[in-house]
């Protein structure tokens, strides 16, 4: 572990000096986490044209072009910086391929002045319901998805985003604080509140917890 941390620290130092090979190594190191983020947030309407690997390829090229912006005074970790660039790449691809459809569907949300691809509610609902396969589950799945998505949409946008970052992108509390530019304590409080709210939402779904235990 110590050797791995030392290697990452060295790569970060090289990245701050504009080393492209260090950027490539860090991107490879964090690729699985970046892929998970893209897969979670990619608009379903784009999946026939793009997959997460396409987004990552464009994201890496964008990172190389912007490497000089990750200087000595950058306040975020290399992973958060790379994630920010990949996320912006995905937003650009959404706009390029969907155009007015994206605006009409309201698939972006503003958090502290930044725009996020608003696949979060739908993605959260899909992840929570999962892949039910029995006839009784299949019959109820579409109705439950719609109900859960609507309920999650009613959550505070920042709380919803904290839930997505912690629970589905598997970020640490410190990483969530960096992404949303809030204090770690605030991120922790919001996560606890979001989980409590989510449990309340799911408890209102008839048979949800029973179905999940039987699945």
Secondary structure, 3 states (H helix, E strand, C coil): CHHHHHHHHHHHHHHHCCCHHHHHHHHHHCHHHHHHHHHHHCCHHHCCCCCHHHHHHHHHHHHHHCHHHCCCCCCCCHHHHHHHHHHHHHHHHHHHHHCHHHHHHCCEEEECCEEEECCHHHHHHHHHHCCCCCHHHHHHHHHHHHHHHHHHHCCCHHHHHHHHHHHHCCCCHHHHHHHHCCCHHHHHHHHHHHHHHHHHHHHCCCCHHHHHHHC
